[in-house]
Amino acid sequence: MKRNHLSGALGAFMVLFLFFSLNGNAQMVNEVAKKRVTIGVGMFTDIWFGVPQGIKTRTINQGFQAFALYNVPFGKSNFGFAIGLGFRAQNLYGNFLVKSRQDSTWLEKIGDTASVNFQRSKLVLPYIELPIEFRFKSKSKIAVGIGFKVAYLLPAHSKYVGENYTTLDKTKYRVKFREIKNLEQFSYGPTFRIGYRWFNFNAYYSLSKLFTKGNGPEMNSLSLGFLFMPF
């Protein structure tokens, strides 16, 4: 009986030991992950430059971004470096339709030949991004980051909701166009971020143009928005 009790106690002790060991290791892994990995999501708006005459873009062109960064601290200093992978979706709203030929793309104003009422017309630009950032974080949790990112354009499309602009039918008309030619496949430019704890303001200026050179309007954008970085 004593031997059975002793075996049972030893078994229970081993189970508890393994539980606390694994739990402690998991907490250590979590702490390391929190220090090494940064996850962020945010909203932004785009200010567009080089918009063709007669075309009006919306004041707020809301977009979405999300990313994960791997952090490399510079020793025990407050400075560090980060590299990662992200997703960005830009939306360009305006009074236009995107028209394309094989070697030319342009923005055609809605209602040039007749009055057409519409709810929205937009160009949707989704990107996969590779961001890098040099960062500083003070003991008071104020953070500053200066970086650069390169992005690859996923299949883009335009969307129109309103009256039928071809037949002038007053019934609601929805259409999506997927064949948009002459878009630049790569987007790149500098980034800036400043924030406190998990709340950040960020900016990105696209050095690349929206369309390939000579095949469309020479447009580029400045993105301004907010980032939430709880991890």
Secondary structure, DSSP 8 states (H G I E B T S, - for coil): -HHHHHHHHHHHHHHHHHHHHHHHHHHHHHHHHHHHEEEEEEEEEEEEES--TT--B-S--EEEEEEEEEEEE-TTSSEEEEEEEEEEEEEEEBSEEEEEETTEEEEEETTSSS---EEEEEEEEEEEEEEEEEEEE-TTSEEEEEEEEEEEE---EEEEEEE-TTT---SEEEEEE----SB-SEEEEEEEEEEETTEEEEEEE--S-SB-TTSS---EEEEEEEEE---
